[in-house]
Amino acid sequence: MLLKRFADAKPYEAPNHRGVVGLRLQGFEEGGPKNQWVGFSQFLPGGGAGPDATPFEKVYVVLEGEMTVIIDGQESVLKAMDSCTIPPGEVREIVNRTNGVCKMIVVIPYPPGVKP
């Protein structure tokens, strides 16, 4: 078992993101997960990501606040404990349209060719 405390989580920069602080909870370390990594994202009001797509799927779980997910012009609002899977290659945009911070867990496979 690899135990990591929240106080030890390291920040990371995510491409094409704005108004967000991301912390890596698990992944990219010896003894950690072999297939995916887990991030904790805190999106400020107006913060978001995209539009863009990745060659791998990702899972979003909203812990607190709200996040609007836009795919093919269709908007869905995720609230606390709602989740979604974004398939590989699907263009998505996410936007925090509220005045509060949106806190999310993000689960993403390692990029192709990356070994933890």
DSSP file (Angstrom, degrees, kcal/mol; ACC not computed):
  #  RESIDUE AA STRUCTURE BP1 BP2  ACC     N-H-->O    O-->H-N    N-H-->O    O-->H-N    TCO  KAPPA ALPHA  PHI   PSI    X-CA   Y-CA   Z-CA
    1    1 A M              0   0    0      0, 0.0     2,-0.6     0, 0.0    31,-0.1   0.000 360.0 360.0 360.0 137.2    0.0    0.0    0.0
    2    2 A L        -     0   0    0     29,-0.1     2,-0.5     2,-0.0    29,-0.0  -0.940 360.0-164.5-109.5 111.4    1.2    3.5   -0.8
    3    3 A L        -     0   0    0     -2,-0.6     2,-0.4    29,-0.0    23,-0.0  -0.834   8.4-179.2 -97.1 127.0   -0.3    6.0    1.7
    4    4 A K        -     0   0    0     -2,-0.5     2,-0.3     3,-0.0    -2,-0.0  -0.995  17.9-140.5-126.8 133.4   -0.1    9.7    0.7
    5    5 A R    >   -     0   0    0     -2,-0.4     3,-1.9     1,-0.1     4,-0.4  -0.654  20.5-123.4 -89.4 146.5   -1.4   12.5    2.9
    6    6 A F  G >  S+     0   0    0     -2,-0.3     3,-1.6     1,-0.3    -1,-0.1   0.865 112.2  62.7 -55.7 -37.6   -3.3   15.4    1.4
    7    7 A A  G 3  S+     0   0    0      1,-0.3    -1,-0.3     3,-0.0    -3,-0.0   0.717 103.4  50.2 -61.7 -20.4   -0.7   17.7    3.0
    8    8 A D  G <  S+     0   0    0     -3,-1.9    -1,-0.3     2,-0.1    -2,-0.2   0.438  80.2 123.0 -98.4  -1.7    2.0   16.0    0.8
    9    9 A A    <   -     0   0    0     -3,-1.6    16,-0.2    -4,-0.4    -3,-0.0  -0.366  55.1-139.3 -63.7 137.9    0.1   16.4   -2.5
   10   10 A K  E     -A   24   0A   0     14,-0.9    14,-3.0    -2,-0.1    -1,-0.1  -0.800  14.5-116.4-102.0 140.1    2.2   18.2   -5.1
   11   11 A P  E     -A   23   0A   0      0, 0.0     2,-0.3     0, 0.0    12,-0.3  -0.338  30.7-169.2 -69.7 154.7    0.7   20.8   -7.5
   12   12 A Y  E     -A   22   0A   0     10,-2.0    10,-0.7    -2,-0.0     2,-0.5  -0.984  20.6-125.6-141.9 153.5    0.8   20.2  -11.2
   13   13 A E        -     0   0    0     -2,-0.3     8,-0.1     8,-0.1    10,-0.0  -0.874  21.7-155.2 -99.6 126.9    0.1   22.3  -14.3
   14   14 A A    >   -     0   0    0     -2,-0.5     3,-1.1     6,-0.1     6,-0.1  -0.878  24.6-111.4-103.0 133.4   -2.5   21.0  -16.7
   15   15 A P  T 3  S+     0   0    0      0, 0.0    35,-0.1     0, 0.0     3,-0.1  -0.301  96.2  10.3 -62.9 144.8   -2.4   22.1  -20.3
   16   16 A N  T 3  S+     0   0    0      1,-0.2    34,-2.0    33,-0.1     2,-0.3   0.754  97.6 128.2  59.6  29.2   -5.2   24.3  -21.6
   17   17 A H  E <   - B   0  49A   0     -3,-1.1     2,-0.3    32,-0.2    32,-0.2  -0.833  36.7-170.0-109.6 152.8   -6.6   24.9  -18.1
   18   18 A R  E     + B   0  48A   0     30,-2.6    30,-2.3    -2,-0.3     3,-0.1  -0.996  62.4  12.4-142.5 145.7   -7.4   28.3  -16.5
   19   19 A G  E    S+     0   0A   0     -2,-0.3    25,-2.8    28,-0.2     2,-0.3   0.893  97.2 118.0  59.8  43.1   -8.3   29.4  -13.0
   20   20 A V  E     - B   0  43A   0     23,-0.2     2,-0.5    -3,-0.1    23,-0.2  -0.988  52.4-155.3-142.0 147.3   -7.4   26.1  -11.5
   21   21 A V  E     - B   0  42A   0     21,-1.7    21,-2.2    -2,-0.3     2,-0.4  -0.992  21.8-164.0-118.8 121.5   -5.1   24.6   -8.9
   22   22 A G  E     -AB  12  41A   0    -10,-0.7   -10,-2.0    -2,-0.5     2,-0.4  -0.880   6.1-168.4-108.3 136.9   -4.4   20.9   -9.4
   23   23 A L  E     -AB  11  40A   0     17,-2.5    17,-2.7    -2,-0.4     2,-0.7  -0.985  20.9-132.1-121.7 133.7   -2.8   18.6   -6.9
   24   24 A R  E     +AB  10  39A   0    -14,-3.0   -14,-0.9    -2,-0.4    15,-0.2  -0.756  25.6 176.2 -85.4 116.4   -1.6   15.1   -7.7
   25   25 A L  E     +     0   0A   0     13,-2.4     2,-0.3    -2,-0.7    14,-0.2   0.869  68.3   2.1 -86.4 -41.6   -3.0   12.7   -5.0
   26   26 A Q  E    S+ B   0  38A   0     12,-1.7    12,-2.5     6,-0.0    -1,-0.3  -0.995  94.0  62.2-145.7 144.6   -1.7    9.5   -6.5
   27   27 A G        +     0   0    0     -2,-0.3    10,-0.1    10,-0.2     3,-0.1  -0.262  65.8  56.3 122.8 155.6    0.4    8.6   -9.5
   28   28 A F  S    S+     0   0    0      5,-0.4     2,-0.3     1,-0.2     6,-0.1   0.764  87.2 102.3  62.2  30.2    3.8    8.9  -11.1
   29   29 A E  S >  S-     0   0    0      4,-0.2     3,-2.1     0, 0.0    -1,-0.2  -0.976  82.7 -86.4-140.1 156.9    5.7    7.6   -8.1
   30   30 A E  T 3  S+     0   0    0     -2,-0.3    -3,-0.1     1,-0.3     0, 0.0  -0.366 115.6  14.0 -58.4 129.9    7.3    4.3   -7.0
   31   31 A G  T 3  S+     0   0    0      1,-0.2    -1,-0.3    -2,-0.1   -29,-0.1   0.415 104.1 117.5  83.7  -1.4    4.7    2.0   -5.5
   32   32 A G  S <  S-     0   0    0     -3,-2.1    -1,-0.2     1,-0.2     5,-0.1  -0.092  76.6 -47.4 -86.5-170.6    1.8    4.0   -6.8
   33   33 A P        -     0   0    0      0, 0.0    -5,-0.4     0, 0.0    -4,-0.2  -0.255  42.8-153.9 -61.7 145.4   -0.9    3.0   -9.2
   34   34 A K  S    S+     0   0    0     -3,-0.1    76,-0.1    -7,-0.1     3,-0.1   0.663  86.2  34.1 -93.7 -19.3    0.2    1.3  -12.4
   35   35 A N  S    S+     0   0    0      1,-0.2    75,-1.4    74,-0.1     2,-0.3   0.702 120.0   7.2-112.2 -25.4   -2.6    2.2  -14.8
   36   36 A Q  E     - C   0 109A   0     73,-0.3     2,-0.3     2,-0.0    -1,-0.2  -0.939  57.3-131.6-151.4 168.8   -3.8    5.7  -13.9
   37   37 A W  E     - C   0 108A   0     71,-3.0    71,-2.3    -2,-0.3     2,-0.5  -0.898  17.8-136.9-125.9 160.9   -3.2    8.7  -11.7
   38   38 A V  E     -BC  26 107A   0    -12,-2.5   -13,-2.4    -2,-0.3   -12,-1.7  -0.967  19.3-174.7-125.2 127.4   -5.6   10.7   -9.5
   39   39 A G  E     -BC  24 106A   0     67,-3.1    67,-2.7    -2,-0.5     2,-0.5  -0.833  19.2-144.8-118.6 158.2   -5.8   14.5   -9.3
   40   40 A F  E     -BC  23 105A   0    -17,-2.7   -17,-2.5    -2,-0.3     2,-0.4  -0.985  22.9-166.5-120.5 116.6   -7.7   17.0   -7.1
   41   41 A S  E     -BC  22 104A   0     63,-2.9    63,-2.8    -2,-0.5     2,-0.6  -0.883  12.4-164.6-111.8 135.9   -8.7   20.1   -9.0
   42   42 A Q  E     -BC  21 103A   0    -21,-2.2   -21,-1.7    -2,-0.4     2,-0.6  -0.937  13.0-163.8-119.4 105.8  -10.0   23.3   -7.5
   43   43 A F  E     -BC  20 102A   0     59,-2.9    59,-2.4    -2,-0.6   -23,-0.2  -0.800   8.9-143.7 -96.4 122.8  -11.6   25.6  -10.1
   44   44 A L  E >   -     0   0A   0    -25,-2.8     3,-2.6    -2,-0.6    52,-0.3  -0.288  47.0 -68.1 -70.3 164.0  -12.2   29.2   -9.3
   45   45 A P  E 3  S+     0   0A   0      0, 0.0    -1,-0.2     0, 0.0    52,-0.2  -0.349 129.0  16.4 -53.5 131.9  -15.3   31.0  -10.6
   46   46 A G  E 3  S+     0   0A   0     50,-2.8    51,-0.1    52,-0.3    -2,-0.1   0.299  99.9 129.9  83.3  -9.6  -14.9   31.3  -14.4
   47   47 A G  E <   +     0   0A   0     -3,-2.6    49,-3.0   -28,-0.2     2,-0.3  -0.260  24.3 124.1 -72.6 163.9  -12.1   28.7  -14.4
   48   48 A G  E     -BD  18  95A   0    -30,-2.3   -30,-2.6    47,-0.2     2,-0.3  -0.973  44.2-103.7 175.0-161.3  -12.2   25.7  -16.7
   49   49 A A  E     -BD  17  94A   0     45,-2.1    45,-2.3    -2,-0.3   -32,-0.2  -0.990  46.2 -37.4-154.5 152.6  -10.4   23.7  -19.4
   50   50 A G  E     -     0   0A   0    -34,-2.0    43,-0.2    -2,-0.3     2,-0.1  -0.262  22.5-136.1  82.9-168.7  -10.6   23.2  -23.1
   51   51 A P  E    S+     0   0A   0      0, 0.0     2,-0.3     0, 0.0    -1,-0.3   0.303  80.7 102.0 -76.1 138.4  -12.1   22.9  -25.5
   52   52 A D  E     - D   0  92A   0     40,-1.8    40,-2.5    -3,-0.1     2,-0.3  -0.963  54.9-130.2-168.3 177.4   -9.8   20.0  -26.4
   53   53 A A        -     0   0    0     -2,-0.3    38,-0.1    38,-0.2    -3,-0.0  -0.929  10.3-148.7-136.3 159.2   -9.6   16.2  -26.5
   54   54 A T        -     0   0    0     36,-0.3    35,-3.5    -2,-0.3    36,-0.2  -0.902  26.7-120.2-125.7 158.5   -7.1   13.6  -25.3
   55   55 A P  S    S+     0   0    0      0, 0.0     2,-0.3     0, 0.0    -1,-0.0   0.370  96.6  54.9 -79.7   8.0   -6.3   10.2  -26.7
   56   56 A F  S    S-     0   0    0     31,-0.1    33,-0.2    53,-0.1    -2,-0.2  -0.949  89.3-103.2-137.2 157.3   -7.4    8.5  -23.4
   57   57 A E        -     0   0    0     -2,-0.3     2,-0.3    31,-0.1    28,-0.0  -0.332  31.9-164.3 -75.8 161.2  -10.5    8.6  -21.3
   58   58 A K  E     -E   86   0A   0     28,-1.8    28,-3.0    50,-0.2     2,-0.4  -0.983   9.8-143.9-142.8 154.9  -10.9   10.6  -18.1
   59   59 A V  E     -EF  85 107A   0     48,-2.2    48,-2.3    -2,-0.3     2,-0.4  -0.975  10.3-162.2-121.5 133.0  -13.3   10.5  -15.2
   60   60 A Y  E     -EF  84 106A   0     24,-2.5    24,-1.9    -2,-0.4     2,-0.4  -0.941   5.9-175.5-112.0 135.8  -14.5   13.6  -13.3
   61   61 A V  E     -EF  83 105A   0     44,-2.4    44,-2.9    -2,-0.4     2,-0.5  -0.970  17.7-145.0-129.0 116.0  -16.1   13.4   -9.9
   62   62 A V  E     + F   0 104A   0     20,-2.4    19,-3.8    -2,-0.4    20,-0.3  -0.694  20.3 176.0 -82.1 125.2  -17.4   16.7   -8.4
   63   63 A L  E     +     0   0A   0     40,-3.3     2,-0.3    -2,-0.5    41,-0.2   0.792  68.9   3.1 -93.7 -36.1  -17.0   16.8   -4.7
   64   64 A E  E    S+ F   0 103A   0     39,-1.6    39,-2.5    16,-0.1    -1,-0.4  -0.992 111.2   9.4-153.8 142.9  -18.2   20.4   -4.1
   65   65 A G  S    S-     0   0    0     -2,-0.3    15,-0.4    37,-0.2     2,-0.3  -0.479  86.1 -67.9  86.8-158.2  -19.7   23.1   -6.2
   66   66 A E        -     0   0    0     34,-0.2     2,-0.4    13,-0.2    32,-0.3  -0.983  33.6-167.2-138.6 147.2  -20.8   22.8   -9.8
   67   67 A M  E     -G   78   0A   0     11,-2.1    11,-3.2    -2,-0.3     2,-0.5  -0.993  14.9-143.6-136.0 128.4  -19.1   22.2  -13.2
   68   68 A T  E     -GH  77  95A   0     27,-2.6    27,-2.3    -2,-0.4     2,-0.5  -0.812  14.6-160.7 -91.1 127.1  -20.6   22.7  -16.6
   69   69 A V  E     -GH  76  94A   0      7,-3.3     7,-2.3    -2,-0.5     2,-0.5  -0.936   4.5-163.2-109.4 126.4  -19.4   20.1  -19.1
   70   70 A I  E     +GH  75  93A   0     23,-3.4    23,-1.9    -2,-0.5     2,-0.4  -0.948  15.8 165.3-117.1 121.6  -19.9   21.0  -22.8
   71   71 A I  E >  S-G   74   0A   0      3,-2.4     3,-2.3    -2,-0.5    21,-0.1  -0.987  73.9 -14.8-137.1 123.9  -19.7   18.3  -25.5
   72   72 A D  T 3  S-     0   0    0     19,-0.4     3,-0.1    -2,-0.4    -1,-0.1   0.857 127.6 -55.4  51.5  39.7  -21.0   18.9  -29.1
   73   73 A G  T 3  S+     0   0    0      1,-0.2     2,-0.5     0, 0.0    -1,-0.3   0.364 112.3 122.2  78.4  -6.7  -22.9   22.0  -27.9
   74   74 A Q  E <   -G   71   0A   0     -3,-2.3    -3,-2.4     2,-0.0     2,-0.4  -0.775  49.5-152.9 -91.4 131.2  -24.7   20.0  -25.2
   75   75 A E  E     -G   70   0A   0     -2,-0.5     2,-0.4    -5,-0.2    -5,-0.2  -0.876  14.3-179.7-108.8 135.5  -24.3   21.2  -21.7
   76   76 A S  E     -G   69   0A   0     -7,-2.3    -7,-3.3    -2,-0.4     2,-0.6  -0.998  18.6-143.2-129.3 136.0  -24.5   19.1  -18.5
   77   77 A V  E     -G   68   0A   0     -2,-0.4     2,-0.5    -9,-0.2    -9,-0.2  -0.887  11.3-155.9-103.1 120.3  -24.1   20.5  -15.0
   78   78 A L  E     -G   67   0A   0    -11,-3.2   -11,-2.1    -2,-0.6     2,-0.2  -0.816  14.8-174.7 -93.5 131.2  -22.3   18.2  -12.6
   79   79 A K    >   -     0   0    0     -2,-0.5     3,-2.8   -13,-0.2   -17,-0.3  -0.581  46.7 -39.2-114.4-179.5  -23.1   18.9   -8.9
   80   80 A A  T 3  S+     0   0    0    -15,-0.4   -17,-0.2     1,-0.3    -1,-0.2  -0.130 130.7   4.6 -48.6 126.8  -21.7   17.3   -5.7
   81   81 A M  T 3  S+     0   0    0    -19,-3.8    -1,-0.3     1,-0.3     2,-0.2   0.450  98.4 126.6  73.0   7.1  -21.1   13.6   -6.1
   82   82 A D    <   -     0   0    0     -3,-2.8   -20,-2.4   -20,-0.3    -1,-0.3  -0.608  38.0-175.1 -81.7 154.0  -22.1   13.6   -9.8
   83   83 A S  E     -E   61   0A   0    -22,-0.2     2,-0.3    -2,-0.2   -22,-0.2  -0.952  13.0-169.7-145.3 163.8  -19.5   12.1  -12.2
   84   84 A C  E     -E   60   0A   0    -24,-1.9   -24,-2.5    -2,-0.3     2,-0.5  -0.988  17.9-135.0-151.7 156.7  -18.9   11.6  -15.9
   85   85 A T  E     -E   59   0A   0     -2,-0.3   -26,-0.2   -26,-0.2   -28,-0.0  -0.963  13.4-155.3-111.5 130.0  -16.6    9.7  -18.2
   86   86 A I  E     -E   58   0A   0    -28,-3.0   -28,-1.8    -2,-0.5     3,-0.1  -0.931  21.2-136.8-103.7 114.3  -15.1   11.5  -21.2
   87   87 A P    >   -     0   0    0      0, 0.0     3,-1.6     0, 0.0   -33,-0.3  -0.205  34.2 -79.3 -68.1 162.0  -14.2    9.0  -23.8
   88   88 A P  T 3  S+     0   0    0      0, 0.0   -31,-0.1     0, 0.0     3,-0.1  -0.338 115.7  13.2 -58.4 138.1  -10.9    9.1  -25.8
   89   89 A G  T 3  S+     0   0    0    -35,-3.5     2,-0.5   -33,-0.2   -32,-0.1   0.358  89.0 134.8  80.1  -6.1  -10.9   11.7  -28.6
   90   90 A E    <   -     0   0    0     -3,-1.6     2,-0.4   -36,-0.2   -36,-0.3  -0.650  55.1-130.8 -80.5 126.0  -14.1   13.4  -27.4
   91   91 A V        +     0   0    0     -2,-0.5   -19,-0.4   -38,-0.1     2,-0.3  -0.627  37.8 170.4 -77.4 126.2  -13.8   17.2  -27.5
   92   92 A R  E     -D   52   0A   0    -40,-2.5   -40,-1.8    -2,-0.4     2,-0.4  -0.959  23.8-163.9-136.0 152.7  -15.0   18.7  -24.2
   93   93 A E  E     - H   0  70A   0    -23,-1.9   -23,-3.4    -2,-0.3     2,-0.4  -0.992   9.1-162.4-130.5 141.7  -14.9   22.0  -22.4
   94   94 A I  E     +DH  49  69A   0    -45,-2.3   -45,-2.1    -2,-0.4     2,-0.4  -0.980   9.9 178.9-124.8 141.4  -15.5   22.5  -18.7
   95   95 A V  E     -DH  48  68A   0    -27,-2.3   -27,-2.6    -2,-0.4     2,-1.0  -0.995  27.8-140.2-143.6 132.2  -16.5   25.8  -17.1
   96   96 A N        +     0   0    0    -49,-3.0   -50,-2.8    -2,-0.4   -29,-0.1  -0.829  25.6 175.5 -88.5 104.5  -17.2   26.8  -13.5
   97   97 A R        +     0   0    0     -2,-1.0     2,-0.2   -52,-0.2    -1,-0.1   0.232  49.5  87.9 -96.4  13.3  -20.1   29.2  -14.0
   98   98 A T  S    S-     0   0    0    -32,-0.3   -52,-0.3     2,-0.2     4,-0.1  -0.485  83.4-118.6-103.2 176.6  -20.8   29.8  -10.4
   99   99 A N  S    S+     0   0    0     -2,-0.2     2,-0.2   -54,-0.1    -1,-0.0   0.327  90.9  76.8 -94.7   5.9  -19.3   32.2   -7.8
  100  100 A G  S    S-     0   0    0    -56,-0.1     2,-0.3   -34,-0.1    -2,-0.2  -0.681  90.9 -93.9-111.4 167.8  -18.0   29.3   -5.7
  101  101 A V        -     0   0    0     -2,-0.2     2,-0.5   -57,-0.1   -57,-0.2  -0.627  32.4-143.7 -79.0 135.7  -15.0   27.0   -6.0
  102  102 A C  E     -C   43   0A   0    -59,-2.4   -59,-2.9    -2,-0.3     2,-0.5  -0.907  12.7-160.6-100.5 124.7  -15.6   23.7   -7.7
  103  103 A K  E     +CF  42  64A   0    -39,-2.5   -40,-3.3    -2,-0.5   -39,-1.6  -0.925  17.1 174.3-109.9 125.5  -13.6   20.8   -6.2
  104  104 A M  E     -CF  41  62A   0    -63,-2.8   -63,-2.9    -2,-0.5     2,-0.4  -0.950  30.6-138.9-133.2 147.3  -13.2   17.7   -8.4
  105  105 A I  E     -CF  40  61A   0    -44,-2.9   -44,-2.4    -2,-0.3     2,-0.4  -0.889  24.5-163.1 -96.1 137.0  -11.4   14.4   -8.4
  106  106 A V  E     -CF  39  60A   0    -67,-2.7   -67,-3.1    -2,-0.4     2,-0.5  -0.989   6.7-166.3-124.7 129.1   -9.9   13.5  -11.8
  107  107 A V  E     +CF  38  59A   0    -48,-2.3   -48,-2.2    -2,-0.4   -69,-0.2  -0.973  17.0 169.1-117.7 122.7   -8.8   10.0  -12.8
  108  108 A I  E     -C   37   0A   0    -71,-2.3   -71,-3.0    -2,-0.5   -50,-0.2  -0.996  32.8-120.4-137.0 134.1   -6.7    9.7  -15.9
  109  109 A P  E     -C   36   0A   0      0, 0.0   -73,-0.3     0, 0.0   -74,-0.1  -0.332  46.7 -90.8 -64.1 156.2   -4.7    6.9  -17.4
  110  110 A Y        -     0   0    0    -75,-1.4     3,-0.1     1,-0.1     4,-0.0  -0.421  52.0 -98.1 -62.7 143.8   -1.0    7.5  -17.9
  111  111 A P    >   -     0   0    0      0, 0.0     3,-2.3     0, 0.0    -1,-0.1  -0.278  54.9 -79.6 -59.8 151.0   -0.2    8.9  -21.3
  112  112 A P  T 3  S+     0   0    0      0, 0.0     3,-0.1     0, 0.0   -56,-0.0  -0.257 119.0  17.5 -53.1 135.1    1.0    6.4  -23.9
  113  113 A G  T 3  S+     0   0    0      1,-0.2     2,-0.5    -3,-0.1    -3,-0.0   0.346  95.0 121.3  84.7  -6.0    4.6    5.5  -23.4
  114  114 A V    <   -     0   0    0     -3,-2.3    -1,-0.2     2,-0.0    -4,-0.1  -0.809  43.8-164.9 -94.5 125.3    4.8    6.9  -19.8
  115  115 A K              0   0    0     -2,-0.5   -80,-0.1    -3,-0.1   -81,-0.1  -0.931 360.0 360.0-108.0 128.5    5.8    4.4  -17.2
  116  116 A P              0   0    0      0, 0.0   -84,-0.2     0, 0.0    -1,-0.1   0.517 360.0 360.0 -68.0 360.0    5.2    5.3  -13.5
